[in-house]
Amino acid sequence: MYTMEIKYEGGNIILTDVPDFDLRHIFDCGQAFRFDRESDGSYFGAAFGHALKISQNGRDVMLHSTTEQEFNEIWYKFFDLDRDYGKIKSSLAHDDVMRQATEYGYGIRILKQELWETIISFIISASNNIPRIKGIIERLCANFGNEISYMGKTCFSFPTPERLAALTGSELSVIRAGFRDKYILDAARKIAGGEMSLDYIRSLPTPEAKAELMKINGVGNKVSDCILLFGLNRADSFPVDVWIRRIMEHCYFGREASIKEVSELACEKFGELGGFAQQYLFFWARDNKIGT
């Protein structure tokens, strides 16, 4: 039963008795790159042009220095707080593998991120590791985003398509993204110039949205699936990278399998909950070195 209560006290939002919610699970499962763990166990980052410090004590969660309006307009949706994850986990736990995965990553929630930021973040993620992805995105925001002052700290908003479209390759090279620079510029120019529309992509069914995203240079099968899942909240998307492929081979096939085979099995087993299944599997298997 969903029993969360929302209170506004002393300039903070306090959520009491939040089910299926754990900050490490949420921010360390590979879906977002702009929140980092602080020395006190809280997480600090930015989304939708706003900064946030968020901490947790058991099933109670505090969003620090946040207005009610900001919580209602941004963070309630961002953390997907109106979704019953207990029901999702129950639906997925139909075999021993998924039972273990959902129990281990019990606090995962799929964040509802801004589409444009997700496009660029996962272009940057291609053939990359998480620390380097975070570094590139941090430099991108610091150089081309707007300054945000919050709780005595300074961070930066994610730069708009128009801001990036105006750059030369030489100017963008300061973020040290290597070959990805040209893909970032291609995406920015197509969207800022009107060749592509984020609103139009949002309006499309998943297969058509995927095809439209793949018109951006550097957006292939896996990157487009990540954008669909994390930027469009299309839970029927099951991104398959080398890691997920190995997990599925180890847990379900008992042999090497093609990406097509993995995707087909995921569709058959998980259906419209494929994106949730992917996150539980990834977090559980990576933490426990399963399939390596």
Backbone hydrogen bonds, N-H to C=O, Kabsch-Sander energy under -0.5 kcal/mol:
donor,donor_aa,acceptor,acceptor_aa,energy
3,T,1,M,-0.7
5,E,16,T,-1.9
7,K,14,I,-2.6
9,E,7,K,-0.6
9,E,12,N,-2.4
12,N,9,E,-2.1
13,I,63,L,-2.5
14,I,7,K,-3.0
14,I,12,N,-0.5
15,L,13,I,-0.5
15,L,61,V,-3.4
16,T,5,E,-2.5
16,T,14,I,-0.6
18,V,59,R,-3.7
22,D,107,G,-2.0
26,I,22,D,-2.4
27,F,23,L,-2.7
28,D,24,R,-2.1
29,C,26,I,-0.5
36,D,44,F,-2.4
38,E,42,S,-3.5
41,G,38,E,-1.9
43,Y,54,I,-2.7
44,F,36,D,-2.5
45,G,52,L,-2.1
46,A,34,R,-0.6
47,A,50,H,-2.6
50,H,47,A,-2.1
52,L,45,G,-2.7
53,K,64,H,-0.5
54,I,43,Y,-2.6
55,S,62,M,-2.4
57,N,60,D,-3.0
60,D,57,N,-2.0
61,V,15,L,-2.8
62,M,55,S,-2.7
63,L,13,I,-2.9
64,H,53,K,-2.6
64,H,62,M,-0.7
66,T,11,G,-1.6
66,T,63,L,-0.5
71,F,67,T,-2.4
72,N,68,E,-2.7
73,E,69,Q,-2.6
74,I,70,E,-2.4
75,W,70,E,-1.2
76,Y,71,F,-3.0
78,F,74,I,-2.8
79,F,75,W,-2.3
80,D,77,K,-1.8
81,L,76,Y,-2.2
83,R,80,D,-1.4
85,Y,83,R,-1.2
88,I,84,D,-1.3
89,K,85,Y,-2.7
90,S,86,G,-2.0
91,S,87,K,-2.0
92,L,88,I,-2.0
93,A,89,K,-1.9
94,H,92,L,-2.7
99,R,95,D,-2.1
100,Q,96,D,-2.1
101,A,97,V,-2.4
102,T,98,M,-2.7
103,E,99,R,-1.9
104,Y,100,Q,-2.3
105,G,101,A,-2.4
106,Y,103,E,-0.9
108,I,105,G,-2.1
111,L,109,R,-0.8
112,K,78,F,-2.0
113,Q,111,L,-1.2
113,Q,230,F,-1.6
118,T,114,E,-2.2
119,I,115,L,-2.4
120,I,116,W,-2.0
121,S,117,E,-2.7
122,F,118,T,-2.3
123,I,119,I,-1.5
124,I,120,I,-2.3
125,S,121,S,-1.2
126,A,122,F,-0.6
126,A,123,I,-0.9
128,N,125,S,-1.4
133,I,129,N,-2.6
134,K,130,I,-2.7
135,G,131,P,-1.9
136,I,132,R,-2.5
137,I,133,I,-2.4
138,E,134,K,-2.5
139,R,135,G,-2.2
140,L,136,I,-2.3
141,C,137,I,-2.4
142,A,138,E,-2.5
143,N,139,R,-1.9
144,F,140,L,-1.9
145,G,141,C,-2.5
148,I,155,C,-3.5
150,Y,153,K,-2.6
153,K,150,Y,-2.4
155,C,148,I,-2.6
157,S,146,N,-2.8
164,L,160,T,-2.0
165,A,161,P,-2.8
166,A,162,E,-1.1
167,L,164,L,-1.7
172,L,168,T,-2.1
173,S,169,G,-1.2
174,V,171,E,-1.0
175,I,172,L,-2.1
176,R,173,S,-1.7
180,R,177,A,-1.5
181,D,178,G,-2.0
182,K,179,F,-0.6
184,I,180,R,-2.4
185,L,181,D,-2.4
186,D,182,K,-1.8
187,A,183,Y,-2.4
188,A,184,I,-2.4
189,R,185,L,-2.7
190,K,186,D,-2.2
191,I,187,A,-2.0
192,A,188,A,-3.1
193,G,189,R,-1.9
194,G,191,I,-0.9
195,E,190,K,-1.1
196,M,190,K,-2.2
201,I,197,S,-2.2
202,R,198,L,-2.4
203,S,199,D,-1.4
204,L,200,Y,-0.7
204,L,201,I,-1.1
209,A,205,P,-2.7
210,K,206,T,-2.4
211,A,207,P,-1.9
212,E,208,E,-2.1
213,L,209,A,-2.4
214,M,210,K,-1.9
215,K,212,E,-1.5
216,I,213,L,-1.8
219,V,216,I,-2.0
220,G,218,G,-0.8
224,S,220,G,-2.2
225,D,221,N,-1.7
226,C,222,K,-2.0
227,I,223,V,-2.3
228,L,224,S,-2.4
229,L,225,D,-2.2
230,F,226,C,-3.1
231,G,227,I,-2.2
232,L,227,I,-1.0
232,L,228,L,-0.7
234,R,228,L,-2.7
235,A,233,N,-1.2
237,S,234,R,-1.9
241,D,239,P,-0.6
245,R,241,D,-2.5
246,R,242,V,-2.1
247,I,243,W,-2.2
248,M,244,I,-2.7
249,E,245,R,-2.4
250,H,246,R,-2.7
251,C,247,I,-2.9
252,Y,248,M,-2.6
253,F,248,M,-1.5
254,G,249,E,-3.2
255,R,249,E,-0.6
262,V,258,S,-2.4
263,S,259,I,-2.7
264,E,260,K,-2.4
265,L,261,E,-2.4
266,A,262,V,-2.5
267,C,263,S,-2.2
268,E,264,E,-2.1
269,K,265,L,-3.0
270,F,266,A,-2.9
271,G,266,A,-0.8
271,G,267,C,-1.0
273,L,270,F,-2.3
274,G,271,G,-1.6
275,G,235,A,-3.8
277,A,273,L,-2.4
278,Q,274,G,-2.5
279,Q,275,G,-1.7
280,Y,276,F,-2.3
281,L,277,A,-2.7
282,F,278,Q,-2.6
283,F,279,Q,-2.3
284,W,280,Y,-2.2
285,A,281,L,-2.7
286,R,282,F,-2.5
287,D,283,F,-2.0
288,N,284,W,-1.7
289,K,285,A,-0.6
289,K,286,R,-0.8
290,I,285,A,-2.3
292,T,289,K,-0.7
